[in-house]
Amino acid sequence: MNAKTFFIFVLLLILASFVSAKEDYAASSLSSVELCPCSNQIYAVNVQNTGTEASSYTVSAAGNAAKWVKITPEKLVLNAGQNGKFSVLVNSECSIEGNYNLEIYLRTDKSLTKLIKQKLAFSKCYDYSLSEGEPINFAEEKALYVNYNGTYFLCTNEKKIIPVLIE
């Protein structure tokens, strides 16, 4: 084999190794997530390395819900064919309700980026009810709850106890 043929053979061998190593992945999660405000709820973003080589993934969040989101781990390494997941912890303000947008960006070290768009739907989902009780003079020692649907009137410097029943 002469030097020219050998050089072409080695070059083809090197090029074949580059062509055969391919980076790709699939990322999935819910398109809409129902949550309760200020409740520290967690859900998953699944990642599958569908390429032929190991890849390292970093994740970041954007959108008007991103300020309430913490994603862990910060970095994930998967071998070819391996599955993994990121955990999304949502801890919103307590007084919110309605829909907010979250964009989750997954990026490999080789800059292959994918985006998951989500709607975070916050509902006031507390399991209790509140009932106001009949006002009691401040001097009385015993406070028994009696349902009261009227208006409370107090004069300056007057004190009353207003019982609240939480069920």
Buried (B, 14 or more C-beta within 10 A) or exposed (E): EEEEEEEEEEEEEEEEEEEEEEBBBEBEBBEEBEBBBBEEBEBEBEBBBBBEEEBEBBBBBBBEBBEBBEBEEEEBEBEBEBEBBBEBEBBBEEEBEEEBEBBBBBBBEEEBEBEBEBBBEBEEEEEEEEEBBBBBEEEEEEEEEEEBEEEEEEEEEEEBEEBEEEE
